[in-house]
Amino acid sequence: MKNKLIAAVALLCCATALQAKDIKIAHVYSKSGPLEAYAKQTQIGLMMGLDYATGGTMQINGNKLVVIEKDDQGKPDVGKSQLAAAYADDKADIAIGPTSSGVALALLPIAEEYKKILLVEPAVADAITGEKWNRYIFRTGRNSSQDAISNAVALDKAGVTIATMAQDTAFGRDGVKAFKDALKNAKLVHEEYLPGNTTDFTAGAQRLFDSLKDKPGRKVIFIIWAGGNPFKIADLDPKRYGIEIATGGNILPAMVAYKNFPGMEGAAYYYFGIPKNPVNNWLVSEHYKRYQTPPDFFTAGGMAAGIAVVEALKKTGGNTNTEKLISTMEGMSFETPKGKMTFRKEDHQAMQSMYHFKIKVDPAFAWGVPELVREIKPEEMNVPIRNKR
């Protein structure tokens, strides 16, 4: 009897081992290139999200999560080949990334070709879940409209005249379009697009100043920029014309420049000191333990992506069938460092809170501290559905 019991247990163990399989997650991101700083945060956040959501096991129903890293170098053609290799050669069940909006737009048809999910984080261009979208695309990252609508809360008032300065990229142009569409009361008089690697802002600044200097009332240059230091424009003294600088949130190193703009208003996707919830408490505490620094802008996004994947796989019982995952994730809500997110059924965009802030200078911090004015809830933002399908 004892031998039969041992044999039965052995058979059960063997059957379980045979059923268990690796769940392969490809992370396509800019490990090198101009957005490397953002990408590193996303990668750290993703791994922390998978850790948190699996209770430290990195398993779902006995299936081990395996993360395959792919460097797109910030180049669309490289990203396409890396994602195709992840799906075809590495047999990835699902992919996450990329960092750049330009790369993301190049990856969308690859996900459709292989009929595999691409969970976009943190690329922000509206077109990703807009006119270039397909049903295999989900996004935990905020889109340009969410950025724009939330920033309009701070700036969209009667008597305000605005000019925009943005990079001449998908990120920059989509951001300005969404910002412009969101304005109802303020007047936008000029759009300035500059190369992403601009270091001399003199010519662009002069055009911006000329567009605003003779206008009555409050005058604002709203900046949409990734990487570099667009705040060098302040060295050209817009204050002499009564012109303010405004922008959204950013990573902590970029917000060092915000110290020069006490009282500056905008809206942020995330700042570690703002959300009050168990997930963010864990992230902040654990990040300090592991890295001796607070989590940053894109760390929270990476964590949200990791949590979303685990929650979806938990609901499918570890089943990685794409159609099963799509039906599970459409309309799915999940808890993140920002609180609850929900994938909208129509375009798979994660609906989420944003944070209206005002910059405070605190000598305890190297950066300008965004103090919460108020949380802008998802239901307050009429984020357009832009896809054509």
ZIVENDA-V798308 format. One line per field, one symbol per residue. phi: phi as a letter, one per 40 degrees, with the letter a starting at -180 (. if undefined). A space follows every 10 residues. Layout:
phi=???
This chain:
phi=.ccccccccc cccccccccc acccbcbcac cbhcbdcccc cdcccccccc ccccggcfbb fgcccbcbcb ccfgbdccdd cccccccccc fccabbhbcc cccdcccdcc ccccfbcbcc abdbdddcbb cccbccbbac ccbcccdccc ccdcbcbdgc bbbbbaccbd ccccccdccc cccbbcbcba bbbbdccdbb cdcccccccc cbdcccgcbb ccbbabggbc ccdcccgccc bgccbbacca cddccdcccc bdgcbabbca adcccbaccc dccccccccc bfbccbdccc cccccccdcc ccccccggcc dccccccccc gcbacbccgc bbccccagcc cacbbcbbcb cbccbcbccc cccacbcdcc bccccbcbb
